[in-house]
Amino acid sequence: MSNKKVSIGGKPSAKKAAEDTAMDAWVGSRKQEPPKEPMKRLTIDIPTELHAKLKADCAMRGRKMTDEIRDLLMEKYGNQ
């Protein structure tokens, strides 16, 4: 049987720990805007061809699919 050696990294340096702390602080400081109103999740099944068209159109315009669908639903039901 062959003798395999696995090296284990050394103790993290104080500099690396300080960098990690700074990154953690930056992530924690990011402001997340609460939704304007409570949201509910909706799961629907759509034909593959429709999904592909929607996804391609959204990608071309730099939009998220969820935003596009939400806007379409608001056009239909939001003003009632």
HUQUI-V267460 format. One record per residue. RES is the residue in one small letter. SS is DSSP state (H for helix, E for strand, C for the rest). PHI is phi in degrees with one decimal (999 if undefined). NEAR is the number of other ideal C-beta (glycine too) atoms within 12 Angstrom. Layout:
# HUQUI-V267460
res: (RES:RES)
ss: (SS:SS)
phi: (PHI:PHI)
near: (NEAR:NEAR)
This chain:
# HUQUI-V267460
res: (m:s:n:k:k:v:s:i:g:g:k:p:s:a:k:k:a:a:e:d:t:a:m:d:a:w:v:g:s:r:k:q:e:p:p:k:e:p:m:k:r:l:t:i:d:i:p:t:e:l:h:a:k:l:k:a:d:c:a:m:r:g:r:k:m:t:d:e:i:r:d:l:l:m:e:k:y:g:n:q)
ss: (C:C:C:C:C:C:C:C:C:C:C:C:C:H:H:H:H:H:H:H:H:H:H:H:H:H:H:H:H:C:C:C:C:C:C:C:C:C:C:C:C:C:C:C:C:C:C:H:H:H:H:H:H:H:H:H:H:H:H:H:H:C:C:C:H:H:H:H:H:H:H:H:H:H:H:H:H:C:C:C)
phi: (999:-80.0:-98.0:-100.4:-112.1:-116.8:-91.0:-109.4:-58.9:-76.5:-65.0:-59.8:-79.6:-64.5:-63.9:-64.2:-63.9:-66.6:-63.6:-62.4:-64.3:-64.0:-65.0:-61.7:-65.5:-64.1:-62.8:-68.1:-85.6:-64.0:-85.3:-110.9:-75.4:-69.0:-59.9:-63.0:-144.9:-58.3:-109.8:-124.2:-86.5:-128.1:-113.2:-130.9:-105.6:-129.4:-59.9:-55.9:-63.8:-64.4:-60.6:-63.3:-64.2:-61.3:-63.2:-64.8:-62.4:-64.2:-63.7:-63.7:-99.6:69.0:-112.7:-82.1:-60.8:-63.6:-65.7:-62.7:-66.1:-60.7:-64.0:-62.8:-66.9:-65.5:-59.5:-78.7:-119.1:-75.4:-105.3:-99.8)
near: (3:4:5:6:6:6:6:6:8:7:8:12:11:10:10:14:13:13:14:15:15:14:14:13:12:12:12:11:10:10:8:8:6:8:9:8:9:7:10:9:8:11:8:13:8:15:10:10:10:15:17:14:16:24:20:15:18:21:14:11:14:10:18:15:23:18:15:23:23:23:17:17:17:15:12:11:10:11:7:7)
